[in-house]
Amino acid sequence: MGEFTEDEDGAAKNNAARTPASEEVSESYAAPEPDSGTISESEALDHVEVLDHADDADLPFRHTRPYFEWERDRGNRVDDTAALVRQTSYPAYEVDLRPKRLASGLIAFNDLDPHKIAPYNRLAISLISAAASRKLKRVLIASAQYGDGRTTVTLNLAAALARARQRVLVVESDFLRPSAMRLLGIDSAMGLAEAVADGLAPSKAMVWLQPIGFNLLPTCAQVENSAELLASPYFEVMLRNLSPEFDFILFDSAPLLAAADARLLERHTDATLLVIRQGGASTNQMAKAVALLDEDRLLGAVLNHVES
């Protein structure tokens, strides 16, 4: 796979062909209620708001597509035994993203500037094409250090894959400085660490993000025992049960030079995508970071914040 770049406005670039324009707006279906009971107020955003005088920019996105057929028709395609297993990845609750709460770098979450989101579309198509010819489902998104834009690239890529009708899960596995929920402008009462610690199904912490249409397994706060979590048998079993439900699972890991988590995550992933910020890490630092990875599993690189 070729090298991808990102311009100063946050858009990744490569030399692949353009992808078709995003699909037209339609109404969405409500996510099914989980079997475990009602959702507490701390687990979901409050949708009961006074909207008479609200700024339109702070209202939820219009839904871009119906709830995926793989969710709506799952009962018609699997027997009862398989359904019990697959139920472990059923998202606990749904959140409507608000444009004003999104970080400015999340450019792939709308169609306002097709030129800027096209590189992410091309990156998504490259992943889809690679997955068709080799085992490629779980992708580790890595960087040498903080500030390279790794989480932003991960979320933008997830949005582009979802627009291409891929079933996507983002696992926030940066346990030092988790930032996905902050960038998305959402909150959650439970995350990956809590689910693993309590032996709960991942659905208890999973968030279905609308209208983009992908799932997030967040990390709520810094986790001190990240190595213990990533090496736990439960984490491996959880991923094994999640895998059949998704076309792609993206892991946003802590920087290579900040923690050893990425090396542990390589055991659970099929390939690695390296995010590099132009003018960020030195040549020596990059050499040390790359040396920590299995180069045979290195899928490609995203060159971020390129000056035009």
ZIMORA-V29590 format. One record per helix or strand of 2 or more residues. SS is the DSSP state (@ for helix, = for strand). FROM is the first residue (numbers start at 1). LEN is the number of residues. Records with the same first field share a line. If there is no record, write none. Layout:
# ZIMORA-V29590
SS=FROM-LEN  FROM-LEN
This chain:
# ZIMORA-V29590
==4-4  12-2  93-4  138-6  168-6  206-5  214-4  248-6  271-7  298-9
@=41-3  56-3  69-4  74-4  80-10  99-3  107-3  114-20  150-14  180-5  192-7  202-3  226-5  233-11  261-8  283-9  295-3
